[in-house]
Every structure is written in structure tokens, then in C-alpha cells.
Amino acid sequence: MPRLVRARPPQDGREDRRIRRLAGARHAPADWIDRARIVVLSWDGQKVAAIAAEVGCHEKRVRRWLHRFNADGLDGLADRPGCGRKSRIIEAERSAVVALARSVPPGKPVRTPSGELEASGEAGPGEWTLDSLTLAARQAGIAVARSQVRRILLAEGVRWRRTRTWTTSKDPEFAPKGPASWSSTPARRRAPR
């Protein structure tokens, strides 16, 4: 049979008010509200099973938060630091990947002051793709995978590919569409109102 667990009584009136206000809040993080409700329901004399049913969680979760509150008070209702997986690359490396995606690819021709097209590295990619960004980042000494480059760029809102339309093509024999045909079509006359 599980041990009876209850929240310790509030240390003072201020703690009691803060927990009860948080439990009834509408504009606080939902996990904090649920945790404060667990404590308040325990103060009101409900047992773990009843609290779990009312909050909509498992009894183990109720016991965990009651133990944390009893040990640390209001601070015990917060997530502990270090939750979740640690980032494998540091913020400076993330910034370097973003800066790389915003730079001009080495194989892309750029107009020189004399008006000629010239690429800084003709063997390099003409436009950035996830594969070419990953390769360039690895050459810069950043150990990163293709999927991680994608997540970094999506999180930062950086586009790594050009928007392509029907008017552009890499085909040398591509001919753009001719002028619009609307000038040869007579305008439809509207009936007077």
C-alpha cells in the first residue's frame, strides 16, 4: 500500500496566498498551475488518488510534486535546471552556421566592378543546399549533421534555398514566356447600372 503523502502546511500567509493565487491563475504556465493545484488540493485535505483524478494525471506525478514542494517550497514546483538533452554544439557554432547560410555561396557568380561575372570558388556550390551547408560547416571545423543544420536554420527563420518560379530554369535552351495576350483580347463591356 502506498505511503500517505501530504503537502506540508504553508510557512506563512504569504506563501499560502502565492500558491493559491498561482493555482487559480489563468495567465501562468500550465505546468506551474497544475503543480500549485496539487499542493492546494492537498492542503484542502484531499488524498493523492483524488488529487490525481481532479488534476488529470497519474498518482506518481502527484507524489513527486508533493515531495518536491515539501523539500523546496514554491521553488520546488519549477523545472530543475538541466532538463532535456544538452546541445551538442555551442551558440557560437550555431551562429556560424546561420552566418554561413546567409553568405554568398562560393560557386555563385557575382558581378565585379568591371561588370563581369566571377565566382570566388568555381568548384563550390552555386547555391546553398542542406548538404552543401553541412559540408561547408564541417570544413570550418563544426561537427554538425545535415538534420541539425536544418533544425538550426528553421529555428532562426533563415532560408537556405532560393524561391524558384516558372520563369527561371537551369536549362540553357529555356525560353521565357512571351508577352501577355491580354492586349489582343477585347475588354468586356459592362452593362450600365
Secondary structure, 3 states (H helix, E strand, C coil): CCCCCCCCCCCCHHHHHHHHHHHCCCCCCHHHHHHHHHHHHHHCCCCHHHHHHHHCCCHHHHHHHHHHHHHHHHHHHCCCCCCCCCCCCCHHHHHHHHHHHHCCCCCCCEECCCCCEECCCCCCCCCCCHHHHHHHHHHCCCCCCHHHHHHHHHHHCCCCCCCCCCCCCCCCCCCCCCCCHHHCCCCCCCCCC
